[in-house]
């Protein structure tokens, strides 16, 4: 929380003899990767085989993906991906509706919004690899 961050920032000079901003960062040790959120909400519908193919081609830097993908029959698929694992099943919750609504978390230093948008649209980037150059 911001309160604990503020407390840590105030104590760091006393404990470490340095302000956190002055401390060197070495290979990410002790630090956290930068994350970004991504979402899509639209009326797109997709059947199971194309959806599974799209999820199989998702960028490795897309760490989590969750939500619903609409189907032609007015129902939806429930999608949940964590790392390399992907789960797709027919949605049973009433709030699923027939609209596509997905949210994702990705590594910000590796992947950008445009790359994720391209992946979801099915557009392959140059070289067929999704990364932030």
N, C-alpha and C positions, 0 to 999 in steps of 0.2 A: 504494500500500500504506500501511498505518498507520505504518510506519517512516519512509517518505518524507514523509508528512503531518506527522508529529511533527518531523522535521528541518526541514521548511519553516516550521512554526509557530515553531520556536526561532530560525531565521535571519531571519524577517520583521522583527522589531524592529530588528535590526542593519542590515539592508539598506534597509528602507523607513522606519524611524523610527516604526513603528506595529505594534501587534499585529494579526493578521488579523481578529480579532473587532471591532476598532475602525475598520477600514477601511470607507468607504462603498461601497455597491453601487449602481452606476449602470446601469440598463437591462440588467442581466445581462452586461455586458462583463466578460470574465475569469472569469465564474462558469459554473456548469453548472446545467442544469435539474434539478429533482427528479424522479426516476423512481420508479415503483412496479411491483411484480410482480403478476401476476394468473394464476390457474390454474383449470381445471375438470377434474374427473375424475368420470365417471359412466358409466352403461350406456346413455346416449342413443345412438340410431342415426339416421343421416340419409342420404338419397340425394343425388346430385350437384346437381340443380337447386336444392333448398332450401338446401344448403350454400353454393353459389355466391351465392345471393341474400343469405344471412346475412353472408357475408364482404364482399359489395359494400356492405352497410349498416353496416360496422364504423366505429366512431368514428375520426376522423382522428388523435386523440391516442393511439390504440393504435398504437405505432410498429412493434412486431414481434409476430408470433404464429406459433407453431410447435407441431406435434404431430400427433395422430391423431384422426380422428372415425370412430366405429364405423359399420358398415353392417349392414343387416338380414341379409345372407348370412353373417355371421360374420367378414368381412374388415374392412378399414378404409381410409379416405382419409388420405393424408399431406398435411398443410396447412403451407404456409410463406408468410407475408406479411411484407413489409418495406415500410414507407411505403404508397404507393398500389398497389404490386404484390402480386398474390396468385397462388399456385400451388397447384393441387389435383391430385393424381394417386393412382392406386390404390397403396396401400402394399404393398411387396414384402418388407420386413424382418420376420423372425419375431416380433420384440418388439412389433410394432404391435398384434397381438391384435384384438379387436372392441370394445374399450372406448374411449370418448372421453377423451382426455388432451391438454389444450392448455395451453401457458404463453404468457404475453404480457408485454410491457414497454410501459408507457404513461407519459405525462406526468402526474405526480401533482398538479400545480397546476391541471390542466385536467379531469381525469377521476378518478373514485373507484371503489372496488370495487363499490359498489352499481350504478353506471351500467354497468359492464362486465358484471355479472351480469344486469342487465335486458336489455342488448343480446344476450347469448348466449341468453337465454330467449326472445328475440323480442319482448319488451315494448318498445313505443315510449314514450319519455319525453314529458312535456308539451311540445308544440311540435315533437316529432319530432327534436329535436337533443340529442345527448349532450354534456353539459358539466357541470362542477362549478360550481354557482352560488354 
